[in-house]
Amino acid sequence: MGERPALVHVRQFGLAAWTTGSGCIAPRAVMALPRVAKAQSGKTAEHEWQTRRLYDAFTPLETPRDDNSLIRVLHDAVTLSKLAGMGPILPLLSSTPLARHAKIEAATLALLDFERHLAESSAHS
């Protein structure tokens, strides 16, 4: 997702691709998003639903990234997902307050679950 207007940029201005830190949690979904957005631009409600479904899966993690810190929240998300232990955050950045970790963890695990379901459904199609 990276930037909130990414779908508009793909559909109206021909943006070739985009990236997001949240793609570390859901690489299959983040790669599918621009492909689906380009292929389905201006098509049926079902196509629009598929695009929005992918896009909206990133919103719960992207929102705290926007609200707190793109870097800190992604650092925490990778650790909380158990994909990798990121260790302490580097100097010159402060850690995300512990009170925010539960929300970040819930959003991260939901995105990771979405990614896993997407992988399973792709394997069966």
C-alpha positions in Angstrom: 0.0 0.0 0.0 2.7 2.5 1.0 0.6 5.6 0.2 -3.1 5.9 0.6 -3.8 7.2 -2.9 -2.0 4.3 -4.6 -5.1 2.9 -6.2 -5.9 6.2 -7.8 -2.3 6.6 -9.0 -2.5 3.2 -10.7 -5.8 3.6 -12.3 -5.8 7.2 -13.3 -2.1 8.0 -13.8 -0.6 4.7 -14.8 1.7 4.2 -11.8 3.6 1.0 -12.6 4.1 -0.3 -9.1 4.4 0.7 -5.4 5.8 -0.8 -2.3 5.0 -0.7 1.4 6.8 -1.8 4.5 3.7 -3.9 5.4 4.7 -6.0 2.4 7.3 -7.5 4.7 4.3 -9.1 6.5 2.2 -9.9 3.4 4.4 -10.1 0.3 1.9 -12.1 -1.8 -0.9 -9.7 -1.1 1.2 -6.6 -1.7 2.4 -8.0 -5.1 -1.2 -8.9 -6.0 -2.6 -5.5 -5.2 -1.1 -3.5 -8.2 -1.7 -6.4 -10.5 -5.3 -6.7 -9.6 -5.9 -2.9 -9.5 -4.5 -2.6 -13.1 -6.3 -5.6 -14.5 -9.6 -4.7 -12.9 -9.7 -1.0 -13.2 -13.2 0.1 -14.4 -14.7 -3.4 -14.4 -17.4 -5.0 -12.4 -18.3 -4.6 -8.7 -16.8 -8.0 -8.1 -13.5 -6.8 -9.5 -13.7 -3.7 -7.4 -14.4 -5.8 -4.3 -11.4 -7.9 -4.9 -9.2 -4.9 -5.2 -10.6 -3.2 -2.1 -10.3 -6.5 -0.2 -6.5 -6.6 -0.8 -6.1 -2.8 -0.2 -8.2 -2.9 3.0 -6.2 -5.8 4.5 -3.2 -3.4 4.9 -5.2 -0.5 6.5 -5.2 -1.8 10.1 -1.3 -1.9 10.1 -0.7 1.1 7.9 -2.9 3.3 10.2 -0.7 3.0 13.3 2.4 3.3 11.0 1.0 6.7 9.9 -0.1 7.7 13.4 3.1 6.7 15.2 6.1 6.1 13.0 6.5 4.2 9.8 9.8 2.7 10.9 9.1 1.9 14.5 5.7 0.3 13.9 7.1 -1.9 11.0 10.1 -2.8 13.2 7.6 -4.0 16.0 5.3 -5.6 13.5 8.0 -7.9 12.1 9.0 -8.9 15.6 5.4 -9.4 16.8 4.6 -11.5 13.7 7.4 -13.8 14.7 8.7 -13.7 11.2 12.0 -12.3 12.5 13.3 -11.0 15.8 14.3 -7.4 15.0 16.1 -6.7 18.3 16.3 -3.3 19.8 15.6 -0.3 17.6 18.7 1.6 16.5 19.9 4.8 18.2 18.3 8.1 17.1 14.9 6.4 17.1 12.8 5.8 20.1 10.8 2.6 20.7 7.1 2.4 20.2 5.4 2.9 23.5 4.4 -0.5 25.0 0.8 0.6 25.3 0.5 0.6 21.5 2.0 -2.9 21.0 -1.4 -4.7 21.4 -3.0 -2.8 18.6 0.1 -3.2 16.4 0.2 -6.9 17.2 -3.5 -7.4 16.4 -3.2 -5.6 13.1 0.0 -7.5 12.2 -1.5 -10.9 13.0 -4.6 -10.1 11.0 -2.5 -9.1 8.0 -0.4 -12.3 8.4 -3.6 -14.4 8.6 -4.9 -12.7 5.4 -1.6 -13.4 3.7 -1.8 -17.1 4.7 -5.4 -17.4 3.5 -4.4 -15.8 0.2 -1.6 -18.2 -0.2 -3.8 -21.2 0.5 -6.5 -20.0 -1.9 -3.9 -19.4 -4.6 -2.6 -22.9 -4.1 -6.1 -24.4 -4.6 -7.0 -22.4 -7.7 
